[in-house]
Amino acid sequence: MTQSEIDASEAPLMDHLNELRSRLIYAVASFFIAFLGAFYFSSELLHLLILPFKWGTGQDVSLISIKLLGVFLVKIKIAMFGGLFVAFPMIATQLYRFVAPGLYRHERQVLLPYLIATPVFFVLGALLVYFGLLPVAIKFFYSLAAATGDGTSAGIQLMPDIEAYLDFVMTLMLAFGVTFQLPVVLTLLGQIGVVKHEQLKKGRRFALVGVAVLAGIITPPDPISMISMIVPLFALYEVAVLAVGLIERRRKPDSTDVTTT
């Protein structure tokens, strides 16, 4: 290989590296800006995250902080969580723009809807935690503490730490948001032909066992949290089965047209 051929092969590589650097700069800058915005509104966001706690207890119970830097760390965590969520569309767009030139037109058309569906299903999982699971789980935990009392005492009084509560909320939201990507992943695998509709139908029992095991690992060790994840996840699995079946039915006419021509 001559020197000119080596230089010619290095030029596209440098172009790709420069393109990757620019996309990373845009992604990091978008996260940093979103982080600052979320930190500025962290007090308002904290009040919103505390609402399910008040819904579950049915009273205006105050949270405590047992660390000197507890409130500051809570604001940082809220800013990071909120900043990543707000900046995700921009980050996904930069990833898509970096990958898109190397894809065929039909591959770009396939990939784009899944980039849109990913944050949508993440939000659905987080909303289920916020409006459904958290109030019910908190009410359950408080009822357990109250049941420790007898006729002479009021039982154990829970005084949750704000940092521990926020970790609990964000862990559940992140877990449900990620696991709610199940139909997106399965449908994408069905789109590219890795999984088939019949395979998903026959794998229902294994899917139910897998969902139950996953719920037992991710959620807190209480039946309410586990059931709250098992039921919607298995329903989303059924949605993926229907979606993959629809993709295969729409693909069959195309294949018959190709064979006839």
Backbone as CSV, one residue per row, in Angstrom:
resi,resn,N_x,N_y,N_z,CA_x,CA_y,CA_z,C_x,C_y,C_z
1,MET,0.854,-1.196,0.000,0.000,0.000,0.000,0.889,1.245,0.000
2,THR,0.588,2.145,-0.927,1.389,3.356,-1.054,0.989,4.371,0.012
3,GLN,1.811,5.424,0.142,1.545,6.457,1.130,0.256,7.206,0.814
4,SER,-0.014,7.429,-0.483,-1.245,8.125,-0.868,-2.483,7.310,-0.515
5,GLU,-2.406,5.977,-0.657,-3.531,5.129,-0.281,-3.752,5.139,1.221
6,ILE,-2.645,5.167,1.985,-2.768,5.234,3.441,-3.411,6.549,3.860
7,ASP,-2.974,7.639,3.254,-3.569,8.941,3.581,-5.045,8.980,3.220
8,ALA,-5.400,8.356,2.090,-6.800,8.354,1.670,-7.667,7.541,2.627
9,SER,-7.141,6.459,3.182,-7.903,5.645,4.127,-8.014,6.323,5.485
10,GLU,-7.024,7.132,5.859,-7.064,7.829,7.142,-8.024,9.011,7.122
11,ALA,-8.248,9.601,5.955,-9.111,10.774,5.874,-10.543,10.486,6.308
12,PRO,-11.200,9.406,5.808,-12.562,9.120,6.291,-12.610,8.842,7.784
13,LEU,-11.572,8.174,8.321,-11.533,7.901,9.751,-11.492,9.200,10.550
14,MET,-10.686,10.159,10.127,-10.622,11.437,10.816,-11.953,12.186,10.710
15,ASP,-12.609,12.068,9.567,-13.926,12.701,9.421,-14.923,12.102,10.408
16,HIS,-14.903,10.781,10.556,-15.810,10.122,11.509,-15.489,10.533,12.942
17,LEU,-14.215,10.620,13.272,-13.830,11.020,14.630,-14.233,12.464,14.917
18,ASN,-14.065,13.344,13.929,-14.497,14.734,14.118,-16.014,14.823,14.271
19,GLU,-16.722,14.010,13.471,-18.183,13.991,13.587,-18.610,13.472,14.951
20,LEU,-17.952,12.412,15.431,-18.259,11.865,16.754,-17.978,12.883,17.846
21,ARG,-16.870,13.605,17.727,-16.526,14.619,18.734,-17.578,15.718,18.789
22,SER,-18.022,16.190,17.628,-19.020,17.251,17.600,-20.346,16.773,18.181
23,ARG,-20.729,15.529,17.882,-21.983,14.994,18.429,-21.888,14.834,19.943
24,LEU,-20.723,14.394,20.429,-20.544,14.265,21.877,-20.581,15.628,22.560
25,ILE,-20.013,16.632,21.926,-20.032,17.979,22.501,-21.463,18.483,22.621
26,TYR,-22.247,18.303,21.555,-23.650,18.719,21.604,-24.410,17.960,22.691
27,ALA,-24.171,16.642,22.810,-24.879,15.842,23.801,-24.514,16.262,25.224
28,VAL,-23.220,16.445,25.488,-22.782,16.847,26.828,-23.267,18.250,27.159
29,ALA,-23.218,19.150,26.179,-23.680,20.519,26.411,-25.177,20.545,26.704
30,SER,-25.956,19.727,25.997,-27.396,19.686,26.251,-27.687,19.149,27.645
31,PHE,-26.928,18.124,28.084,-27.127,17.607,29.435,-26.733,18.641,30.476
32,PHE,-25.637,19.354,30.249,-25.189,20.356,31.219,-26.211,21.487,31.359
33,ILE,-26.752,21.936,30.240,-27.766,23.000,30.286,-29.026,22.497,30.989
34,ALA,-29.447,21.265,30.658,-30.626,20.699,31.311,-30.374,20.477,32.800
35,PHE,-29.146,20.100,33.158,-28.786,19.914,34.566,-28.918,21.223,35.332
36,LEU,-28.414,22.311,34.760,-28.518,23.613,35.422,-29.972,24.038,35.577
37,GLY,-30.768,23.817,34.517,-32.177,24.171,34.608,-32.905,23.351,35.659
38,ALA,-32.613,22.045,35.719,-33.254,21.193,36.719,-32.802,21.555,38.131
39,PHE,-31.530,21.947,38.279,-31.060,22.360,39.610,-31.734,23.655,40.047
40,TYR,-31.975,24.557,39.111,-32.636,25.815,39.445,-34.061,25.561,39.949
41,PHE,-34.728,24.592,39.331,-36.101,24.273,39.730,-36.149,23.032,40.630
42,SER,-35.044,22.696,41.275,-34.991,21.469,42.071,-35.948,21.507,43.262
43,SER,-36.170,22.672,43.851,-37.104,22.764,44.985,-38.524,22.443,44.539
44,GLU,-38.922,23.002,43.379,-40.256,22.712,42.851,-40.385,21.233,42.479
45,LEU,-39.339,20.686,41.870,-39.368,19.268,41.508,-39.414,18.386,42.750
46,LEU,-38.728,18.803,43.810,-38.753,18.040,45.054,-40.155,18.001,45.643
47,HIS,-40.859,19.142,45.599,-42.235,19.178,46.105,-43.135,18.234,45.299
48,LEU,-42.902,18.160,43.994,-43.691,17.249,43.166,-43.408,15.793,43.528
49,LEU,-42.151,15.468,43.812,-41.801,14.101,44.165,-42.316,13.708,45.548
50,ILE,-42.551,14.696,46.410,-43.065,14.408,47.751,-44.574,14.187,47.744
51,LEU,-45.268,14.659,46.699,-46.728,14.533,46.652,-47.210,13.088,46.811
52,PRO,-46.632,12.102,46.120,-47.108,10.717,46.342,-46.960,10.265,47.781
53,PHE,-45.947,10.786,48.480,-45.775,10.460,49.903,-46.961,10.980,50.712
54,LYS,-47.406,12.199,50.408,-48.554,12.766,51.117,-49.849,12.067,50.718
55,TRP,-49.952,11.676,49.449,-51.143,10.929,49.026,-51.231,9.591,49.756
56,GLY,-50.106,8.937,49.940,-50.104,7.629,50.576,-50.396,7.689,52.068
57,THR,-49.866,8.711,52.741,-50.086,8.826,54.186,-51.430,9.457,54.507
58,GLY,-51.973,10.221,53.559,-53.247,10.890,53.815,-53.148,12.061,54.757
59,GLN,-51.940,12.516,55.012,-51.745,13.654,55.902,-50.468,14.388,55.522
60,ASP,-50.314,15.568,56.045,-49.164,16.401,55.707,-47.980,16.023,56.592
61,VAL,-47.380,14.871,56.300,-46.251,14.367,57.070,-44.962,14.951,56.500
62,SER,-44.084,15.401,57.376,-42.828,16.012,56.938,-41.734,14.961,56.862
63,LEU,-40.863,15.120,55.865,-39.669,14.292,55.756,-38.524,14.981,56.485
64,ILE,-37.549,14.216,56.930,-36.426,14.770,57.673,-35.147,14.547,56.878
65,SER,-34.087,15.230,57.295,-32.761,15.034,56.727,-31.787,14.809,57.872
66,ILE,-31.085,13.688,57.833,-30.178,13.338,58.929,-28.734,13.689,58.600
67,LYS,-28.492,14.316,57.449,-27.145,14.713,57.050,-27.093,16.221,56.852
68,LEU,-25.945,16.794,57.118,-25.778,18.230,56.942,-25.927,18.621,55.471
69,LEU,-25.378,17.789,54.586,-25.457,18.054,53.153,-26.602,17.290,52.489
70,GLY,-27.530,16.771,53.279,-28.587,15.942,52.734,-29.438,16.641,51.691
71,VAL,-29.891,17.848,51.992,-30.758,18.582,51.063,-29.994,18.942,49.791
72,PHE,-28.733,19.335,49.945,-27.925,19.679,48.770,-27.723,18.454,47.878
73,LEU,-27.435,17.299,48.480,-27.265,16.082,47.696,-28.564,15.694,46.999
74,VAL,-29.674,15.924,47.666,-30.979,15.650,47.050,-31.182,16.525,45.827
75,LYS,-30.834,17.796,45.936,-30.981,18.706,44.796,-30.068,18.288,43.636
76,ILE,-28.857,17.831,43.957,-27.941,17.362,42.909,-28.522,16.145,42.198
77,LYS,-29.051,15.199,42.974,-29.633,13.998,42.375,-30.837,14.337,41.499
78,ILE,-31.660,15.256,41.965,-32.812,15.677,41.169,-32.351,16.337,39.880
79,ALA,-31.306,17.167,39.979,-30.793,17.852,38.788,-30.216,16.857,37.792
80,MET,-29.518,15.839,38.268,-28.945,14.847,37.361,-30.042,14.005,36.709
81,PHE,-30.998,13.570,37.509,-32.096,12.759,36.991,-32.939,13.570,36.011
82,GLY,-33.316,14.780,36.407,-34.121,15.623,35.529,-33.356,16.083,34.305
83,GLY,-32.067,16.390,34.481,-31.266,16.827,33.343,-31.112,15.743,32.303
84,LEU,-30.881,14.512,32.752,-30.760,13.396,31.801,-32.076,13.146,31.080
85,PHE,-33.171,13.266,31.809,-34.475,13.035,31.188,-34.794,14.115,30.156
86,VAL,-34.543,15.364,30.504,-34.848,16.470,29.591,-33.918,16.446,28.375
87,ALA,-32.658,16.095,28.610,-31.679,16.120,27.521,-31.709,14.864,26.666
88,PHE,-32.454,13.853,27.068,-32.442,12.603,26.310,-32.845,12.774,24.847
89,PRO,-33.895,13.539,24.526,-34.223,13.710,23.099,-33.066,14.287,22.292
90,MET,-32.348,15.252,22.860,-31.214,15.834,22.161,-30.084,14.820,22.028
91,ILE,-29.829,14.044,23.091,-28.779,13.031,23.048,-29.116,11.957,22.015
92,ALA,-30.387,11.522,22.002,-30.808,10.516,21.028,-30.728,11.055,19.609
93,THR,-31.031,12.339,19.440,-30.940,12.944,18.107,-29.506,12.973,17.616
94,GLN,-28.575,13.321,18.496,-27.168,13.338,18.100,-26.671,11.941,17.766
95,LEU,-27.121,10.944,18.529,-26.750,9.561,18.222,-27.304,9.146,16.867
96,TYR,-28.554,9.518,16.611,-29.175,9.157,15.336,-28.465,9.841,14.170
97,ARG,-28.113,11.110,14.330,-27.429,11.821,13.250,-26.034,11.272,12.982
98,PHE,-25.400,10.714,14.001,-24.078,10.119,13.789,-24.190,8.779,13.070
99,VAL,-25.225,8.012,13.398,-25.370,6.676,12.829,-26.070,6.712,11.474
100,ALA,-26.993,7.666,11.278,-27.861,7.679,10.099,-27.119,7.671,8.761
101,PRO,-26.012,8.415,8.585,-25.343,8.388,7.271,-24.853,7.018,6.847
102,GLY,-24.614,6.122,7.791,-24.153,4.780,7.451,-25.269,3.771,7.262
103,LEU,-26.526,4.230,7.338,-27.660,3.330,7.197,-28.345,3.544,5.853
104,TYR,-29.010,2.497,5.383,-29.856,2.635,4.208,-31.121,3.400,4.579
105,ARG,-31.828,3.837,3.550,-33.019,4.645,3.796,-34.074,3.875,4.590
106,HIS,-34.305,2.614,4.230,-35.314,1.834,4.945,-34.868,1.540,6.381
107,GLU,-33.554,1.438,6.616,-33.062,1.238,7.974,-33.268,2.487,8.823
108,ARG,-33.085,3.663,8.236,-33.357,4.900,8.964,-34.834,5.020,9.296
109,GLN,-35.688,4.618,8.366,-37.126,4.679,8.611,-37.553,3.714,9.707
110,VAL,-36.831,2.598,9.826,-37.137,1.631,10.882,-36.652,2.135,12.235
111,LEU,-35.467,2.725,12.289,-34.849,3.113,13.555,-35.525,4.320,14.188
112,LEU,-35.948,5.293,13.386,-36.477,6.548,13.922,-37.690,6.353,14.834
113,PRO,-38.696,5.539,14.476,-39.841,5.376,15.397,-39.452,4.809,16.753
114,TYR,-38.428,3.981,16.791,-38.028,3.395,18.067,-37.322,4.422,18.953
115,LEU,-36.625,5.361,18.342,-36.033,6.447,19.129,-37.107,7.321,19.752
116,ILE,-38.240,7.450,19.056,-39.358,8.226,19.603,-40.094,7.424,20.672
117,ALA,-40.257,6.120,20.450,-41.009,5.287,21.385,-40.278,5.085,22.702
118,THR,-38.941,5.127,22.687,-38.170,4.866,23.902,-38.508,5.838,25.035
119,PRO,-38.442,7.168,24.840,-38.809,8.055,25.950,-40.281,7.989,26.292
120,VAL,-41.143,7.688,25.326,-42.579,7.598,25.605,-42.857,6.474,26.605
121,PHE,-42.276,5.311,26.366,-42.502,4.187,27.274,-41.792,4.398,28.606
122,PHE,-40.673,5.117,28.595,-40.025,5.441,29.859,-40.932,6.323,30.715
123,VAL,-41.562,7.302,30.084,-42.479,8.191,30.809,-43.672,7.408,31.341
124,LEU,-44.182,6.470,30.543,-45.312,5.657,31.005,-44.941,4.870,32.261
125,GLY,-43.742,4.300,32.280,-43.302,3.573,33.463,-43.137,4.485,34.672
126,ALA,-42.572,5.671,34.460,-42.394,6.614,35.569,-43.743,7.110,36.087
127,LEU,-44.698,7.348,35.194,-46.028,7.809,35.617,-46.756,6.734,36.406
128,LEU,-46.570,5.472,36.028,-47.184,4.390,36.794,-46.647,4.363,38.220
129,VAL,-45.343,4.584,38.364,-44.752,4.647,39.696,-45.291,5.839,40.471
130,TYR,-45.350,6.996,39.825,-45.711,8.243,40.500,-47.164,8.234,40.973
131,PHE,-48.078,7.862,40.088,-49.498,7.948,40.416,-50.075,6.658,40.990
132,GLY,-49.441,5.513,40.701,-50.018,4.252,41.132,-49.271,3.559,42.237
133,LEU,-48.010,3.227,41.984,-47.271,2.392,42.927,-46.903,3.123,44.207
134,LEU,-46.353,4.327,44.099,-45.846,5.021,45.292,-46.915,5.266,46.357
135,PRO,-48.058,5.879,46.013,-49.064,6.097,47.067,-49.530,4.806,47.726
136,VAL,-49.732,3.755,46.923,-50.199,2.483,47.485,-49.123,1.848,48.363
137,ALA,-47.877,1.848,47.884,-46.792,1.245,48.655,-46.551,2.001,49.961
138,ILE,-46.574,3.321,49.916,-46.356,4.117,51.135,-47.478,3.891,52.142
139,LYS,-48.704,3.823,51.638,-49.833,3.532,52.534,-49.674,2.159,53.168
140,PHE,-49.188,1.195,52.408,-48.971,-0.159,52.921,-47.895,-0.160,54.005
141,PHE,-46.794,0.534,53.762,-45.707,0.575,54.746,-46.145,1.276,56.036
142,TYR,-46.913,2.348,55.902,-47.374,3.068,57.094,-48.384,2.238,57.882
143,SER,-49.205,1.474,57.166,-50.168,0.624,57.872,-49.446,-0.487,58.638
144,LEU,-48.338,-0.996,58.068,-47.552,-1.990,58.792,-46.956,-1.399,60.064
145,ALA,-46.454,-0.165,59.978,-45.872,0.475,61.166,-46.946,0.730,62.213
146,ALA,-48.139,1.167,61.771,-49.216,1.437,62.721,-49.725,0.161,63.378
147,ALA,-49.631,-0.964,62.653,-50.126,-2.229,63.195,-49.240,-2.771,64.307
148,THR,-48.063,-2.196,64.502,-47.188,-2.665,65.581,-47.651,-2.158,66.942
149,GLY,-48.589,-1.225,66.958,-49.078,-0.706,68.226,-50.107,-1.627,68.856
150,ASP,-50.395,-1.365,70.115,-51.436,-2.112,70.833,-52.351,-1.113,71.526
151,GLY,-53.063,-1.545,72.476,-54.005,-0.649,73.138,-53.357,0.440,73.955
152,THR,-52.094,0.259,74.315,-51.438,1.237,75.174,-50.456,2.132,74.429
153,SER,-50.032,1.746,73.220,-49.078,2.545,72.459,-49.572,2.704,71.032
154,ALA,-49.069,3.728,70.385,-49.507,4.044,69.019,-48.715,3.310,67.954
155,GLY,-47.735,2.528,68.336,-46.941,1.801,67.354,-45.729,2.593,66.904
156,ILE,-45.031,2.038,65.926,-43.815,2.667,65.422,-44.184,3.868,64.563
157,GLN,-43.523,4.982,64.811,-43.744,6.189,64.023,-42.633,6.317,62.981
158,LEU,-43.016,6.271,61.720,-42.046,6.386,60.643,-41.667,7.844,60.425
159,MET,-40.363,8.086,60.315,-39.839,9.420,60.004,-38.813,9.267,58.878
160,PRO,-39.266,9.121,57.640,-38.350,8.830,56.532,-37.383,9.981,56.273
161,ASP,-36.169,9.607,55.893,-35.154,10.579,55.504,-35.389,10.969,54.043
162,ILE,-35.241,12.252,53.747,-35.537,12.754,52.409,-34.628,12.122,51.362
163,GLU,-33.364,11.893,51.703,-32.443,11.304,50.733,-32.790,9.844,50.450
164,ALA,-33.139,9.113,51.523,-33.535,7.718,51.338,-34.838,7.629,50.545
165,TYR,-35.772,8.523,50.827,-37.038,8.530,50.087,-36.803,8.841,48.617
166,LEU,-35.960,9.816,48.331,-35.692,10.169,46.941,-34.990,9.025,46.207
167,ASP,-34.058,8.350,46.882,-33.405,7.188,46.259,-34.433,6.102,45.945
168,PHE,-35.366,5.909,46.854,-36.424,4.923,46.651,-37.283,5.292,45.441
169,VAL,-37.672,6.554,45.343,-38.528,7.011,44.238,-37.793,6.909,42.909
170,MET,-36.570,7.411,42.854,-35.829,7.422,41.595,-35.453,6.014,41.151
171,THR,-35.150,5.144,42.106,-34.839,3.764,41.744,-36.044,3.090,41.105
172,LEU,-37.223,3.308,41.686,-38.430,2.714,41.121,-38.746,3.312,39.748
173,MET,-38.628,4.633,39.615,-38.916,5.262,38.329,-37.948,4.783,37.251
174,LEU,-36.673,4.700,37.611,-35.684,4.233,36.647,-35.926,2.769,36.285
175,ALA,-36.239,1.945,37.287,-36.472,0.526,37.037,-37.688,0.325,36.140
176,PHE,-38.770,1.002,36.442,-39.977,0.852,35.626,-39.770,1.462,34.248
177,GLY,-39.073,2.594,34.174,-38.828,3.201,32.872,-38.009,2.315,31.960
178,VAL,-36.995,1.657,32.520,-36.144,0.776,31.722,-36.894,-0.493,31.331
179,THR,-37.589,-1.108,32.281,-38.303,-2.347,31.975,-39.479,-2.116,31.033
180,PHE,-40.001,-0.911,30.982,-41.089,-0.617,30.047,-40.582,-0.507,28.612
181,GLN,-39.272,-0.652,28.418,-38.735,-0.716,27.056,-38.893,-2.105,26.447
182,LEU,-39.500,-3.016,27.190,-39.655,-4.386,26.698,-40.354,-4.460,25.343
183,PRO,-41.516,-3.815,25.147,-42.133,-3.907,23.813,-41.315,-3.234,22.724
184,VAL,-40.583,-2.180,23.071,-39.740,-1.510,22.079,-38.636,-2.449,21.613
185,VAL,-37.978,-3.117,22.566,-36.874,-4.012,22.223,-37.377,-5.221,21.435
186,LEU,-38.463,-5.836,21.909,-38.975,-7.025,21.233,-39.493,-6.702,19.838
187,THR,-40.150,-5.553,19.702,-40.649,-5.173,18.384,-39.505,-4.883,17.429
188,LEU,-38.451,-4.239,17.924,-37.284,-3.988,17.087,-36.620,-5.296,16.668
189,LEU,-36.514,-6.252,17.596,-35.950,-7.556,17.255,-36.823,-8.284,16.244
190,GLY,-38.145,-8.115,16.378,-39.035,-8.705,15.383,-38.926,-8.019,14.038
191,GLN,-38.671,-6.719,14.047,-38.524,-5.974,12.804,-37.319,-6.434,12.008
192,ILE,-36.235,-6.748,12.690,-35.016,-7.170,11.986,-34.937,-8.688,11.843
193,GLY,-35.970,-9.398,12.315,-36.045,-10.833,12.090,-35.349,-11.697,13.106
194,VAL,-34.945,-11.145,14.250,-34.258,-11.948,15.267,-35.256,-12.848,16.009
195,VAL,-36.442,-12.312,16.325,-37.483,-13.098,16.983,-38.698,-13.171,16.069
196,LYS,-39.468,-14.242,16.240,-40.654,-14.463,15.436,-41.899,-14.416,16.310
197,HIS,-43.034,-14.180,15.652,-44.305,-14.107,16.360,-44.613,-15.420,17.070
198,GLU,-44.391,-16.545,16.417,-44.661,-17.844,17.023,-43.744,-18.110,18.209
199,GLN,-42.517,-17.644,18.130,-41.593,-17.817,19.253,-42.085,-17.065,20.486
200,LEU,-42.562,-15.858,20.282,-43.063,-15.068,21.408,-44.332,-15.681,21.992
201,LYS,-45.181,-16.222,21.127,-46.414,-16.858,21.620,-46.086,-18.089,22.457
202,LYS,-45.158,-18.912,21.988,-44.798,-20.117,22.729,-43.999,-19.796,23.995
203,GLY,-43.391,-18.620,24.045,-42.564,-18.263,25.197,-43.292,-17.499,26.272
204,ARG,-44.625,-17.496,26.246,-45.382,-16.733,27.239,-45.095,-17.196,28.666
205,ARG,-45.077,-18.505,28.870,-44.848,-19.011,30.230,-43.461,-18.633,30.733
206,PHE,-42.475,-18.752,29.856,-41.117,-18.374,30.253,-41.014,-16.864,30.491
207,ALA,-41.757,-16.100,29.672,-41.762,-14.649,29.850,-42.369,-14.270,31.190
208,LEU,-43.448,-14.953,31.581,-44.080,-14.659,32.868,-43.138,-14.957,34.022
209,VAL,-42.423,-16.077,33.937,-41.455,-16.417,34.985,-40.323,-15.391,35.010
210,GLY,-39.837,-15.008,33.822,-38.769,-14.021,33.759,-39.188,-12.670,34.302
211,VAL,-40.409,-12.258,33.992,-40.925,-10.983,34.512,-41.043,-11.038,36.023
212,ALA,-41.510,-12.162,36.562,-41.641,-12.300,38.014,-40.274,-12.250,38.704
213,VAL,-39.289,-12.927,38.118,-37.937,-12.896,38.687,-37.357,-11.489,38.624
214,LEU,-37.557,-10.820,37.484,-37.058,-9.455,37.340,-37.705,-8.515,38.336
215,ALA,-39.010,-8.661,38.535,-39.713,-7.819,39.499,-39.218,-8.072,40.915
216,GLY,-38.910,-9.341,41.228,-38.396,-9.649,42.557,-37.015,-9.072,42.808
217,ILE,-36.222,-8.906,41.727,-34.871,-8.351,41.881,-34.900,-6.827,41.951
218,ILE,-35.712,-6.203,41.098,-35.674,-4.748,40.955,-36.498,-4.040,42.021
219,THR,-37.706,-4.521,42.269,-38.623,-3.803,43.157,-38.299,-4.077,44.618
220,PRO,-38.809,-3.234,45.527,-38.647,-3.501,46.955,-39.324,-4.824,47.341
221,PRO,-38.890,-5.431,48.446,-39.411,-6.758,48.820,-40.799,-6.691,49.444
222,ASP,-41.769,-6.242,48.668,-43.149,-6.252,49.131,-44.036,-6.674,47.970
223,PRO,-45.156,-7.331,48.252,-45.995,-7.865,47.168,-46.608,-6.792,46.284
224,ILE,-46.882,-5.622,46.828,-47.524,-4.563,46.039,-46.607,-4.113,44.910
225,SER,-45.341,-3.852,45.225,-44.398,-3.407,44.201,-44.185,-4.476,43.137
226,MET,-44.098,-5.736,43.567,-43.872,-6.810,42.607,-45.055,-6.961,41.662
227,ILE,-46.262,-6.971,42.214,-47.455,-7.107,41.368,-47.600,-5.905,40.450
228,SER,-47.246,-4.717,40.955,-47.355,-3.506,40.146,-46.424,-3.535,38.947
229,MET,-45.346,-4.315,39.019,-44.455,-4.445,37.874,-44.817,-5.652,37.012
230,ILE,-45.217,-6.749,37.626,-45.496,-7.965,36.869,-46.663,-7.767,35.916
231,VAL,-47.753,-7.188,36.402,-48.961,-7.066,35.577,-48.733,-6.193,34.342
232,PRO,-48.237,-4.956,34.479,-48.042,-4.152,33.257,-46.954,-4.698,32.344
233,LEU,-45.899,-5.306,32.904,-44.834,-5.840,32.053,-45.332,-7.005,31.208
234,PHE,-46.128,-7.870,31.816,-46.660,-8.983,31.027,-47.661,-8.483,29.995
235,ALA,-48.408,-7.424,30.347,-49.307,-6.817,29.365,-48.515,-6.215,28.208
236,LEU,-47.377,-5.587,28.510,-46.530,-5.039,27.452,-45.909,-6.147,26.610
237,TYR,-45.649,-7.292,27.223,-45.162,-8.438,26.446,-46.211,-8.869,25.429
238,GLU,-47.468,-8.885,25.848,-48.548,-9.231,24.929,-48.676,-8.187,23.817
239,VAL,-48.443,-6.934,24.155,-48.453,-5.885,23.128,-47.351,-6.140,22.111
240,ALA,-46.192,-6.552,22.593,-45.082,-6.859,21.685,-45.411,-8.055,20.805
241,VAL,-46.095,-9.054,21.356,-46.493,-10.215,20.555,-47.410,-9.776,19.419
242,LEU,-48.385,-8.934,19.727,-49.296,-8.441,18.692,-48.553,-7.587,17.664
243,ALA,-47.619,-6.752,18.139,-46.885,-5.870,17.224,-46.002,-6.672,16.268
244,VAL,-45.331,-7.690,16.789,-44.474,-8.519,15.926,-45.327,-9.294,14.928
245,GLY,-46.489,-9.777,15.368,-47.388,-10.451,14.435,-47.864,-9.527,13.335
246,LEU,-48.168,-8.275,13.686,-48.591,-7.297,12.683,-47.472,-6.998,11.696
247,ILE,-46.242,-6.904,12.193,-45.089,-6.656,11.308,-44.918,-7.798,10.319
248,GLU,-45.054,-9.035,10.802,-44.889,-10.176,9.905,-46.004,-10.252,8.872
249,ARG,-47.225,-9.900,9.262,-48.331,-9.912,8.287,-48.143,-8.837,7.234
250,ARG,-47.625,-7.686,7.635,-47.385,-6.619,6.659,-46.194,-6.941,5.768
251,ARG,-45.289,-7.776,6.251,-44.112,-8.116,5.472,-44.410,-9.187,4.427
252,LYS,-45.402,-10.044,4.654,-45.696,-11.138,3.747,-46.106,-10.683,2.350
253,PRO,-46.998,-9.680,2.191,-47.319,-9.225,0.836,-46.114,-8.725,0.081
254,ASP,-45.183,-8.070,0.789,-43.976,-7.575,0.133,-43.140,-8.729,-0.410
255,SER,-43.042,-9.807,0.383,-42.238,-10.946,-0.040,-42.888,-11.660,-1.218
256,THR,-44.245,-11.739,-1.244,-44.922,-12.381,-2.353,-44.789,-11.563,-3.619
257,ASP,-44.804,-10.218,-3.458,-44.622,-9.356,-4.627,-43.249,-9.549,-5.233
258,VAL,-42.237,-9.722,-4.368,-40.882,-9.895,-4.881,-40.746,-11.197,-5.642
259,THR,-41.388,-12.277,-5.108,-41.274,-13.566,-5.763,-42.018,-13.601,-7.091
260,THR,-43.155,-12.895,-7.196,-43.916,-12.895,-8.441,-43.236,-12.101,-9.529
261,THR,-42.504,-11.046,-9.123,-41.797,-10.255,-10.117,-40.511,-10.945,-10.561
